[in-house]
Amino acid sequence: MADFIEIIDVGPRDGLQSQTKLLDTQTKLEFIRRLIAAGVRRVEVVSFVNPKRVPQMADADELIKRLPKLNNAAYIGLVLNMRGFERAAASAIDEINCVVLASDTFNQRNQAASTEQTMQTIASIAAQAQQSNLPCSVTIGAAFGCPFEGEVPVSRVVNLAGRLADLGFEEIALADTIGVAGPSDVATVIREVTKVTGDSRIRSHFHNTRNTGVANAYVAVQEGVRVLDASCGGVGGCPFAPGATGNVATEDILYMLQRMGMETGIDIKKIMQTAQWLGNALETEMPAMLTKAGLFPPEELTIPVQAD
């Protein structure tokens, strides 16, 4: 399985949470259905947050009730605090994903708590999730830079990752929440983090805010990461981070991996079609490059290539 990359599409949650146009529950369900039909097997569908702060997620509980029950798909819900965990545990969600920001200022803006307070909360959530047999992963946000504090020391990210591994998290995501990392940053952080995370699986979550998302995903794969977050169409961003636009696009990542000869189990054409559908629903142009440029070679290209 060394050449298989698992793609988690975060479009229904991270992609929609910063959109000015609010989609109704039925449209969100159609979005999720299309992703699963394309072959995505893990989808981040909601966040259990205060609807006053993130109105795009106000229908989270209703959405989960109406999700199609499929044995080959897992739905993930984002949890920021104990109240969010309680809502998640009472729902039929398949997995939860906790978040801690690597800078105190950002964590206060995002979660109204310090990084250390959130780590203590995550420890409690991890214990309860294990008792409930509810799969739980965790994301270290702003792992490559903070919009309020600037550069984030690698040692701080390593410390958080090691503590999370000690809590028993089997999957730890490193997120470039505001899209500031370059490929060398990604390589450095992954190499240092993997020294302290033991058997915990490393996941990567990149934003393409400064046009480095695909390059960063490539380096992550080269460093051994086999789980990548991406968002269909490239929509997304953190509403509490100034200028944090655009998750790396699922179709752009799929195209890169396909050219590298790696497998994902996802139909790239169906993802492109879903991105076009989503753009119409949101009444906006999708940031993804592949949807604009098209696949290569084009399907209409029928002239055989002559060998030298």
N, C-alpha and C positions, 0 to 999 in steps of 0.2 A: 504493500500500500504506500510505498515511499513516493510514488508519483501521483497520488490522489490528494487533492486539496478540497477540504470541506468549506463551502461558502455558507455563511449565515447571512440571510438578507434581513437587514434592519430597517428597510424602507417603511413598513407600516408603523413603526414607532419613531426611530430617529429621523427618518425621512420626512414624516408628516408633522412632527412636533413644532417645527419652526415655520410652517407654511401659513400664510395669511388667510388662504381659503380653507375653511373647515369642511372636511368631507363627512358625509353622513355614514352611519354604521353599515348600511347595505353596500355602499361603495367601497368601504374599507374591506369588508368581507370578500368582495369581488377581487380586490387587489391581492389579498392573501391567497384566494383560490387560484388565481392566475400564476402566482409564484410557485405554488405547490405543483400545479400542472406542468410547469416548466422544469421541475425536478429538484427544486429547493426543498431540503428536508428539515432544516431548522430555521424558523422565522421569528424574529422579535416583533411581537404584535402590539404590545401595549406598554405603558408605564403606569404604575400604581402611585400616582402623584396627586397633589391638590389640584382639582380642575380649575380653580381660580388662577393658579399660576401657569398651568399648561392646559388651556381650554381644548386643545386638539385631542387630548386624551380623556375628555370628560365621560366618554361612553365606554371606558375600559371594561367595567364589569358586565355590561350588556353585550359587548363584542365577544367576550370569552364565552358567554352562555351560548352564543350562536355560531361559534366556530365549528366547522365540520370535523367530526371525529375520525381521524385517519391513523392507522397503525404505523404508517411509514413517515409521519411528519410530527415534529415536536414544536410546540408554541412556547415562546419565551416572554416573560414579563419582567420589566425593569422595576427594581425595588430600591428606594433611597433611604428608608428608615423603618422602624418597627411597625408603624401604622401601615405602611405599604406592604410589609411582609404579611401582616395579619389579613389584609385584603387578598393578597395573592394565595395564601394558604387556604382561605375559605372558598376560593374559586377552583375551576377545573384546569388551571394552567399547568403545563407539563414541566416547565423549568422556570427558575427565577435567576436574575442576574443583578447582583449588588454593584454599587459604584462607590469608589472613594477617590477623591481628587488629590493629586500629589502636591498641591499647594493649599495652604490654609485659607487664603483669601478667596480663591475660586470655590473651595469646598463650602465656605460660609455663604457665598452668593448662590450656590447651586442647591445646598442642602441645609442651610441655616445651622451649621455645626462645624466645629474644627475638624481637621483631618483625624486627629487622635480620638475625638468623640465618635466620629463615624466608624473608625476601626473597632472601637469597643462595641458599637451597635452591630457591626458585621459579625463580630465574634458570637454575639447572642443569636443572631439570625442563623448563622452556620450551624450552631448547636441544635436549634429548633428544627431547621430544615432536615438535618440528619435524622432526627427523631421521627419526622413526618415522612421520611423517604422521598423528599422533594429535591430533585437535582438542583444544585445551586452553584453558579459560577460567579466570578467577581471581575470587575473592570477597574484598572487603575487609570483614571482619567488625567488629562494634562501631563502625561508621562514624558512628554518631550518639550513642554513649554507652557507657560501660563499667561493669559492676557493681562493679568494684573501684577504679577511678580516677575515676569520675564523668564529667564532660563531656570529650569528645574534641575538641581543636582542629580546626577545619575545615582549617587549613593542613597538619595531619598527614595527613589523608585525601587532600588534593590532592597532597601530595608522593608518597605511595604510588601513587596513581592515575597520576601522570605517569611515574613510574619503570616501572610495569607496562606502560603504553602503549609506552614506549621499548623494552621487551623483546619487543614484537611481539604482545601479547595483543589479539585482535580483539574480545573481549567481557570487560568488567569489571563485576562486580556490586557494588553498594553495599548492605550488609546492616545492617538495624536488628536486630541479633541478640537484644537484650533488650527490644525494643518500647518505647523511650522517646521516639522522635522525634515531633514535631508537624509539621503540613504546612509551616510556614514553614521549619523545619529542613531538610526534604527539598528544598524549592525552593533554598535557599541552597547546600547541599552539591552538588546536581546542577549548578547554574549554575557554581560554582567549578571543579568537577571537569572539566566539559566544555571548559573553557578550556585544559586541558593534555593531554587524551586524544586529540586529533586525530580520526582516523577510527575509533577503537575504539568499539564499540557499548556503551552503558551499559545495564545490567540492574539491576532493583531487587528486593530481598528484604526483605519486611517481616513483623514479628511483631505480633500484635494484643493483646499482653500488657496494654496500657493503653487498649485500645479505639480506637486511632488508625490501625490498619493499613489499612483501606479508604480513609480520608481521605488517608493518605500515598500510597497507590497512585494515587489520583485525581490528586494533585499531580504525581507522577512522570510520569504520562501527559501531563498538561498541559505539562510541561517537555520533552516530546519522547521520553521513554523508551518503547520499543516491545517490551520483553521483561520480563515479570514472573514472579517465582517465586511459587508458591502451593501450598497443601497441601489435598488433598481432605478435607473435613470440618473443616478447621482444626486438625488435630492437629499436635503438634510442640513443639519447644523444645530448647535446648542443655543437655545434662546437666551441663556444667561452669560454668553461669551460674545463680546462685540466682534462682528465680522467673521464669525466662525461658520462659514458657508460650506455646503457641499460635501457629503460623504463621497468616498471613492465609489465610482459607478460599478454595479455588478457586471454589466455587459463589457465594460472596459477591462476589468480584471479577468473575466472569462476569455476574452480575446487574447490577452497576453498569455494566460495559462495554456490555451489551446495551441498557440504558436510555439510554446515551449514543450509541447507533447505531453502535458499533464492532464489528468482526468478530474472531472468535477461531478459528472452525472447530471449536469444541467444543460438544457437545450437553449443555446445562446439566441437563436432566432425568436423563441417564445419570450425570452426576457426582453429583447428589443421591442417586440410587439407590445408587451406589457408596459414598457416605458413610454411608448407612444400613446397608449391608452391612458396612462396616468397623467401625462402632460395635458391631454384633453380634459381630464377630470379636474385638474388643478388650474387649468387655463393659463399655463405657463410653459415655456420651453425647457426641456430637460437639459441639464448640463453635460450629460454623457457624450463623449466624443464619438463612440461607435455608432450611436443612433443617427448622428449627423453624417458620418463618413460612409457607413455601410461596411459589410463584411468584405474580406479579400481572400481569394479572388471573387469578383462579383459573379453571381449566378448566371448572368447573361453572357459571361465570357466563355465562349465555347471553342475558341481556337486552341487546339492542343499545343502544349509547349514542346518544342523540338529539342531533343538532346544534343549537346555539343559533340 
